């Protein structure tokens, strides 16, 4: 193994371990919350009603898939007569959150590290073309239209970073990549007609690679398992599959087996509902012909 490979491997292990540590903390807090709630004889709905939260949030907190806020822990400690047990966890929770915020950007760096060592990536996109598939001009256009505005140096750095990630498309051994993209995304000419044409041509080329499986979710479907939003399933080398979601410059990596299982089942349904790979390729070609 080369020095750069050793550094990359160490970075990936570190990122995975950090994610696991945060998730372990969330799960520990969740177990304490559940025990205190059950001791008080309350259902998740009853606890949520008294604290002003929905039962889905209480369930997510008890399963450790959401990070509790200071206000919640303080209120729950009082209501459940925890004697300061939940309040004592606030410092640890906030320290973990602060540690996450200092990474570049906090909502993406861990994912980028794990992506480099991935043996398989499954991507459902309903908002934009997957970053691994974007052309340089599209990437630049996306960053130039950001609000608030980004300075030119930041744009250059982020364009270069995204392009560098695309190395996994052609390296050997290849990363197996499947993607389902909503048809509406393919019809949105971000960056202008020339940039959009180039992007469609890029997708047609990528669809010919042996390690890439590309499908389109047509707009005429009456059932759509992906209405909950975009997500990625990623399998790092030698690790269990993890889930990744992001929105509005914030993101979540989850290693919780049940949460990942749900995302994997959802992705299977999305692929079944989408056009076949050949039908998808034909549709993209037809879009190109319309321009």
Secondary structure, 3 states (H helix, E strand, C coil): CCHHHHHHHHHHHHHHHHHHHHHHHHHHHHHHHHHHHHHCCCCHHHHHHHHCCCHHHHHHHHHCCCCCCHHHHHHHHHHCCCCCCCHHHHHHHHHHHHHHHCCCCCCCHHHHHHHHCEEEEEEEECCCCCHHHCCHHHHHHHHHCCCCCCCHHHHHHHHHHHHHHHHHHCCCCCCEEEEEEEHHHHCCCCCCHHHHHHHHHHHHHHCCCCCEEEEEECCCCCCCCCCCCCEEEEEECCCCEEEEEEECCEEEEECCHHHHHHHHHHHHHHHHHCCCHHHHHHHHHHHHHHC
